[in-house]
Amino acid sequence: MKKSTAIDVQHRSQLAIYLSLPILSWAFYDFANTIFSSNINTIFFPFYMDEVLGTNEIMQQVASTFISYANAIASLLLVIFSPLFGVWIDNTGYKKRFIVWFASISILFTFMMGIFANVQTTVNYSGVPLSLFLVVASFVIAKFFFNSSLVFYDSMMGDLGTKEEMPLISGYGVAIGYLGTLFGLLVYLYVGNSDFHRAFIPTAILYLLFSLPLFLINKDTPIPKSQRKSLKFLDGYKEIIQTFKDMKQYKAIFTFMIAYFFLNDAIATTIAMMAVYATTIVGFSSGQFIVLYLVSTVSTIIGSLAFGYITKSIGAKRAITIVALIMIVALIFAVFASAQWMFWLAGSLFGISLGSMWVTSRTYIIELSPNEKRGQFFGLFAFSGKVSSIIGPAIYGTVTLWMKDYGTIASRVALSTLIVMTVVGLLVHLKVNDKNGNSK
């Protein structure tokens, strides 16, 4: 019976794939969490920080440092815990269950960001109000649990179809996700050009609403308790260490994860800093940036769908190479943007590369991973990406802090470090020897 089901699934039409209820509800979680990622991580949290702290050019660089370090701390927490997540997946089979818990905590603290931002207090530290510290702490917690849920979400993709269908499913999920960006930006109509903290609570509500289809529809296939091992906290790290010892057996996937480390460095940092960079360095108003972000998001949706087909046609490795080259061009335009049209071009190109990197890299991990270690390798995938998500924002924030007296030059120098990271990532990626998809 299982054999015939696999055959039926293998011959599904593209429309049948896209209308499959488990795939559609899985994609809607991408829609939901992308609302958080765009509204909180990329737009309104940075705008809020700049609104509260950025009273002059020097304090604008300090606000950039706060934003960078908050993102770095959230990523550090994920680095600590993500190896354990992969072991939980492989040992229990639970994916949706953890998504429900982690997303719910993320939603709660997104809501609390709005509560704390409205707290009126005279208490401050070095001129920074206590309410801002509470908002930043809530952001760190919300982002950590948001990122944690994605480890389980990405791993769930492998259960939704055959390996041949993965590029289409991955591209579909990313495209639906970035439609969430467009929908989430409707919050701007409520917020306007000031009091950006008003976006936090509506975003939490939308995050919850569009998570419900996955919460209610998708099912886990748990591993029988008799087949599970008794896990301790450090077991995840022991398996990671053992996997590193077996590096020769999985050389291709480890080489790619090193490449992804550098590529994701540029992605994570740009996502976190693009709003403040566009407004304080290039001269965009908040309304102009929202329009730019909409255009960039449309580019992301188109790129995600296009690279699903490109990946299926030329393979994930070649597709990732093309994406990396697009990223390099986008960052060069952003660093040297002296007029707004240059940043419009940079934003559109980066939008294409952002969605496409998700499509191609997730597909490549599935191509390279043995089925029995897929959860562990997705944990490693998150581990590689999130270590870079510490390094990139930390370097950016340190450069802006050290060079704050130079004003806008500080941010341009900080952004230029991402070009170096992307070039290094591309060079390492070109050395991946996947032997037509086999990692051994």
GUGU-968198 format. One line per 3 residues: number of its first residue (from 1); their letters; for each residue x, y, z of C-alpha. Coordinates in nm, 3 decimals. Layout:
% GUGU-968198
NUM> a> X,Y,Z; ...
END
This chain:
% GUGU-968198
1> mkk> 0.000,0.000,0.000; 0.283,0.240,0.091; 0.455,0.160,-0.235
4> sta> 0.155,0.256,-0.449; 0.107,0.576,-0.246; 0.466,0.675,-0.318
7> idv> 0.409,0.613,-0.689; 0.091,0.820,-0.686; 0.266,1.107,-0.511
10> qhr> 0.557,1.091,-0.753; 0.325,1.153,-1.048; 0.128,1.441,-0.899
13> sql> 0.074,1.742,-1.122; 0.212,2.077,-1.013; -0.141,2.199,-0.936
16> aiy> -0.204,1.891,-0.721; 0.116,1.964,-0.530; 0.022,2.327,-0.470
19> lsl> -0.336,2.246,-0.365; -0.243,1.958,-0.135; -0.382,2.055,0.205
22> pil> -0.071,1.955,0.408; 0.154,2.148,0.166; -0.078,2.451,0.158
25> swa> -0.104,2.470,0.539; 0.274,2.416,0.568; 0.327,2.706,0.325
28> fyd> 0.088,2.924,0.525; 0.317,2.892,0.825; 0.582,3.050,0.602
31> fan> 0.324,3.321,0.530; 0.275,3.369,0.906; 0.636,3.373,1.020
34> tif> 0.741,3.596,0.731; 0.498,3.857,0.865; 0.705,3.848,1.186
37> ssn> 1.035,3.850,1.000; 0.948,4.146,0.780; 0.738,4.355,1.019
40> int> 0.947,4.308,1.332; 1.297,4.203,1.231; 1.336,4.411,0.915
43> iff> 1.109,4.715,0.947; 0.931,4.826,1.261; 1.176,4.715,1.532
46> pfy> 1.467,4.896,1.357; 1.240,5.198,1.292; 1.137,5.197,1.659
49> mde> 1.500,5.182,1.774; 1.599,5.467,1.545; 1.294,5.667,1.654
52> vlg> 1.383,5.631,2.025; 1.764,5.652,2.005; 1.860,5.804,1.668
55> tne> 1.847,6.172,1.763; 2.163,6.259,1.565; 2.415,6.095,1.329
58> imq> 2.623,5.951,1.614; 2.318,5.811,1.797; 2.192,5.665,1.470
61> qva> 2.507,5.451,1.461; 2.446,5.358,1.827; 2.092,5.250,1.732
64> stf> 2.243,5.037,1.455; 2.473,4.879,1.714; 2.177,4.798,1.943
67> isy> 1.987,4.637,1.654; 2.293,4.438,1.542; 2.374,4.306,1.887
70> ana> 2.011,4.213,1.963; 2.007,4.003,1.645; 2.343,3.851,1.733
73> ias> 2.226,3.748,2.082; 1.911,3.582,1.940; 2.128,3.391,1.696
76> lll> 2.372,3.291,1.970; 2.086,3.130,2.164; 1.985,2.933,1.854
79> vif> 2.344,2.817,1.803; 2.342,2.682,2.158; 2.016,2.492,2.119
82> spl> 1.984,2.400,1.749; 2.200,2.082,1.770; 1.955,1.949,2.026
85> fgv> 1.659,2.029,1.800; 1.791,1.806,1.522; 1.829,1.514,1.762
88> wid> 1.475,1.569,1.891; 1.344,1.542,1.534; 1.534,1.221,1.456
91> ntg> 1.454,1.059,1.791; 1.085,1.150,1.833; 0.955,1.226,1.482
94> ykk> 0.778,1.531,1.627; 0.799,1.844,1.415; 0.461,2.013,1.425
97> rfi> 0.439,1.977,1.803; 0.758,2.179,1.851; 0.651,2.436,1.590
100> vwf> 0.329,2.496,1.785; 0.511,2.552,2.113; 0.793,2.764,1.976
103> asi> 0.574,2.977,1.750; 0.332,3.041,2.037; 0.613,3.170,2.259
106> sil> 0.741,3.388,1.975; 0.392,3.530,1.922; 0.355,3.601,2.296
109> ftf> 0.678,3.800,2.319; 0.601,3.988,1.998; 0.282,4.094,2.173
112> mmg> 0.484,4.190,2.483; 0.707,4.416,2.270; 0.397,4.626,2.209
115> ifa> 0.305,4.625,2.578; 0.651,4.728,2.698; 0.690,4.995,2.429
118> nvq> 0.381,5.166,2.575; 0.517,5.164,2.930; 0.589,5.516,3.052
121> ttv> 0.884,5.519,3.292; 1.138,5.771,3.415; 1.391,5.493,3.484
124> nys> 1.680,5.492,3.239; 2.035,5.367,3.205; 2.293,5.592,3.038
127> gvp> 2.009,5.787,2.884; 1.834,5.476,2.747; 1.481,5.422,2.888
130> lsl> 1.400,5.099,3.072; 1.106,5.036,2.838; 1.348,5.013,2.544
133> flv> 1.556,4.751,2.722; 1.239,4.548,2.785; 1.138,4.576,2.419
136> vas> 1.485,4.463,2.309; 1.477,4.167,2.552; 1.132,4.065,2.422
139> fvi> 1.260,4.096,2.065; 1.554,3.866,2.142; 1.320,3.602,2.291
142> akf> 1.063,3.633,2.011; 1.329,3.604,1.743; 1.499,3.308,1.911
145> ffn> 1.177,3.106,1.924; 1.081,3.218,1.572; 1.415,3.090,1.441
148> ssl> 1.388,2.771,1.647; 1.051,2.686,1.492; 1.209,2.710,1.146
151> vfy> 1.443,2.417,1.219; 1.136,2.193,1.256; 0.948,2.367,0.974
154> dsm> 1.232,2.315,0.722; 1.271,1.951,0.825; 0.896,1.894,0.778
157> mgd> 0.931,1.975,0.406; 1.094,1.637,0.338; 0.772,1.462,0.450
160> lgt> 0.550,1.646,0.203; 0.662,1.490,-0.126; 0.930,1.311,-0.322
163> kee> 1.286,1.434,-0.376; 1.188,1.529,-0.731; 0.911,1.752,-0.594
166> mpl> 1.129,1.926,-0.334; 1.238,2.223,-0.554; 0.875,2.301,-0.641
169> isg> 0.753,2.258,-0.281; 1.040,2.468,-0.147; 0.984,2.744,-0.403
172> ygv> 0.610,2.738,-0.339; 0.660,2.771,0.037; 0.896,3.065,0.000
175> aig> 0.669,3.239,-0.252; 0.362,3.200,-0.028; 0.577,3.318,0.262
178> ylg> 0.669,3.640,0.091; 0.308,3.707,0.008; 0.291,3.725,0.388
181> tlf> 0.531,4.018,0.368; 0.291,4.206,0.141; -0.004,4.128,0.367
184> gll> 0.187,4.214,0.683; 0.282,4.555,0.549; -0.085,4.653,0.566
187> vyl> 0.000,4.723,0.930; 0.184,5.033,0.803; -0.153,5.185,0.710
190> yvg> -0.240,5.169,1.080; 0.100,5.281,1.210; 0.189,5.565,0.973
193> nsd> 0.522,5.751,0.984; 0.569,5.760,1.361; 0.496,5.561,1.678
196> fhr> 0.633,5.248,1.510; 0.579,5.042,1.827; 0.210,5.034,1.733
199> afi> 0.299,4.768,1.475; 0.407,4.508,1.731; 0.069,4.387,1.864
202> pta> -0.109,4.371,1.523; 0.187,4.174,1.389; 0.158,3.923,1.675
205> ily> -0.212,3.876,1.596; -0.145,3.816,1.225; 0.141,3.578,1.311
208> llf> -0.100,3.370,1.521; -0.387,3.381,1.273; -0.193,3.246,0.977
211> slp> -0.012,2.984,1.187; -0.342,2.816,1.271; -0.373,2.608,0.949
214> lfl> -0.048,2.424,1.025; -0.137,2.401,1.395; -0.473,2.238,1.313
217> ink> -0.419,2.045,0.987; -0.069,1.898,0.965; 0.005,1.577,1.152
220> dtp> 0.320,1.437,1.304; 0.433,1.080,1.247; 0.591,1.007,1.584
223> ipk> 0.848,0.735,1.629; 0.712,0.465,1.864; 0.827,0.522,2.222
226> sqr> 0.978,0.174,2.229; 1.222,0.281,1.955; 1.327,0.609,2.116
229> ksl> 1.644,0.662,2.310; 1.654,0.832,2.647; 1.785,1.180,2.569
232> kfl> 1.986,1.415,2.786; 2.058,1.779,2.710; 2.414,1.715,2.590
235> dgy> 2.317,1.426,2.359; 2.256,1.667,2.074; 2.610,1.796,2.100
238> kei> 2.753,1.445,2.128; 2.584,1.350,1.799; 2.704,1.672,1.638
241> iqt> 3.059,1.595,1.752; 3.027,1.242,1.615; 2.897,1.379,1.287
244> fkd> 3.199,1.609,1.267; 3.419,1.304,1.325; 3.245,1.140,1.029
247> mkq> 3.316,1.445,0.815; 3.497,1.246,0.547; 3.182,1.041,0.490
250> yka> 2.972,1.356,0.440; 3.235,1.589,0.300; 3.006,1.756,0.045
253> ift> 2.744,1.864,0.295; 3.003,1.996,0.539; 3.173,2.197,0.265
256> fmi> 2.839,2.345,0.166; 2.758,2.437,0.525; 3.085,2.629,0.546
259> ayf> 2.986,2.811,0.226; 2.638,2.875,0.362; 2.793,3.020,0.677
262> fln> 2.944,3.304,0.473; 2.648,3.348,0.238; 2.397,3.363,0.521
265> dai> 2.620,3.614,0.699; 2.535,3.865,0.427; 2.166,3.769,0.418
268> att> 2.100,3.784,0.794; 2.283,4.111,0.842; 2.121,4.281,0.543
271> iam> 1.773,4.176,0.657; 1.839,4.319,1.003; 1.998,4.645,0.890
274> mav> 1.844,4.742,0.554; 1.567,4.963,0.696; 1.798,5.179,0.907
277> yat> 2.061,5.186,0.631; 1.810,5.301,0.369; 1.665,5.577,0.587
280> tiv> 1.976,5.711,0.760; 2.239,5.655,0.490; 2.059,5.674,0.154
283> gfs> 1.793,5.923,0.264; 1.469,5.725,0.227; 1.170,5.831,0.434
286> sgq> 0.991,5.554,0.622; 0.712,5.562,0.362; 0.958,5.542,0.073
289> fiv> 1.129,5.246,0.237; 0.796,5.064,0.274; 0.740,5.105,-0.102
292> lyl> 1.097,4.988,-0.169; 1.038,4.689,0.055; 0.718,4.604,-0.130
295> vst> 0.904,4.610,-0.462; 1.183,4.400,-0.310; 0.927,4.152,-0.181
298> vst> 0.765,4.116,-0.524; 1.116,4.045,-0.657; 1.157,3.784,-0.384
301> iig> 0.832,3.609,-0.477; 0.923,3.604,-0.846; 1.277,3.488,-0.767
304> sla> 1.150,3.211,-0.537; 0.915,3.067,-0.797; 1.166,3.110,-1.080
307> fgy> 1.449,2.946,-0.890; 1.227,2.652,-0.802; 1.219,2.576,-1.175
310> itk> 1.581,2.682,-1.232; 1.696,2.451,-0.952; 1.498,2.163,-1.098
313> sig> 1.647,2.234,-1.441; 2.018,2.294,-1.367; 2.056,2.154,-1.015
316> akr> 2.079,2.317,-0.675; 2.455,2.370,-0.681; 2.459,2.577,-1.002
319> ait> 2.149,2.766,-0.892; 2.316,2.866,-0.563; 2.616,2.996,-0.761
322> iva> 2.388,3.224,-0.963; 2.215,3.347,-0.647; 2.548,3.431,-0.482
325> lim> 2.656,3.636,-0.784; 2.329,3.832,-0.773; 2.390,3.900,-0.402
328> iva> 2.738,4.037,-0.470; 2.607,4.280,-0.733; 2.324,4.391,-0.499
331> lif> 2.562,4.461,-0.211; 2.804,4.657,-0.430; 2.520,4.885,-0.541
334> avf> 2.405,4.926,-0.178; 2.750,5.014,-0.042; 2.815,5.278,-0.309
337> asa> 2.457,5.408,-0.335; 2.483,5.785,-0.371; 2.136,5.820,-0.522
340> qwm> 1.811,5.648,-0.437; 1.783,5.473,-0.774; 2.099,5.275,-0.690
343> fwl> 1.940,5.146,-0.371; 1.618,5.066,-0.560; 1.825,4.842,-0.785
346> ags> 2.013,4.694,-0.489; 1.686,4.619,-0.306; 1.529,4.448,-0.607
349> lfg> 1.836,4.232,-0.672; 1.869,4.142,-0.305; 1.501,4.049,-0.299
352> isl> 1.559,3.800,-0.581; 1.861,3.650,-0.406; 1.695,3.633,-0.063
355> gsm> 1.405,3.407,-0.158; 1.614,3.211,-0.405; 1.879,3.127,-0.146
358> wvt> 1.611,2.968,0.072; 1.474,2.766,-0.220; 1.811,2.644,-0.345
361> srt> 1.985,2.580,-0.012; 1.699,2.381,0.145; 1.675,2.172,-0.170
364> yii> 2.051,2.115,-0.169; 2.046,1.997,0.193; 1.780,1.739,0.105
367> els> 1.982,1.629,-0.200; 2.296,1.580,0.009; 2.144,1.434,0.328
370> pne> 2.076,1.065,0.392; 1.714,1.020,0.501; 1.799,0.884,0.845
373> krg> 2.011,1.191,0.928; 1.797,1.458,0.765; 1.679,1.609,1.092
376> qff> 2.032,1.621,1.225; 2.161,1.785,0.908; 1.884,2.043,0.913
379> glf> 1.990,2.112,1.271; 2.346,2.156,1.143; 2.212,2.372,0.860
382> afs> 2.049,2.599,1.116; 2.366,2.580,1.325; 2.582,2.699,1.033
385> gkv> 2.338,2.972,0.938; 2.290,3.100,1.290; 2.657,3.108,1.381
388> ssi> 2.695,3.339,1.081; 2.391,3.531,1.207; 2.595,3.608,1.518
391> igp> 2.914,3.700,1.336; 2.760,3.921,1.065; 2.549,4.150,1.287
394> aiy> 2.822,4.153,1.553; 3.083,4.271,1.298; 2.839,4.526,1.156
397> gtv> 2.748,4.659,1.500; 3.111,4.674,1.612; 3.215,4.867,1.299
400> tlw> 2.932,5.120,1.345; 3.022,5.157,1.715; 3.394,5.202,1.653
403> mkd> 3.339,5.444,1.364; 3.031,5.625,1.498; 3.215,5.959,1.499
406> ygt> 3.251,5.931,1.119; 2.872,5.935,1.073; 2.732,5.764,0.764
409> ias> 3.071,5.634,0.649; 3.058,5.389,0.940; 2.753,5.211,0.798
412> rva> 2.898,5.196,0.445; 3.218,5.035,0.575; 3.012,4.793,0.786
415> lst> 2.803,4.692,0.485; 3.112,4.643,0.268; 3.225,4.359,0.496
418> liv> 2.927,4.161,0.364; 3.065,4.172,0.010; 3.381,4.001,0.135
421> mtv> 3.175,3.736,0.316; 2.964,3.663,0.009; 3.268,3.624,-0.219
424> vgl> 3.430,3.384,0.029; 3.106,3.184,0.052; 3.083,3.157,-0.326
427> lvh> 3.443,3.037,-0.358; 3.388,2.768,-0.093; 3.059,2.662,-0.253
430> lkv> 3.231,2.609,-0.588; 3.453,2.351,-0.415; 3.155,2.133,-0.312
433> ndk> 3.189,1.793,-0.480; 2.840,1.648,-0.457; 2.896,1.369,-0.712
436> ngn> 2.551,1.415,-0.868; 2.377,1.451,-0.538; 2.555,1.183,-0.337
439> sk> 2.730,1.305,-0.026; 2.935,0.993,0.026
END
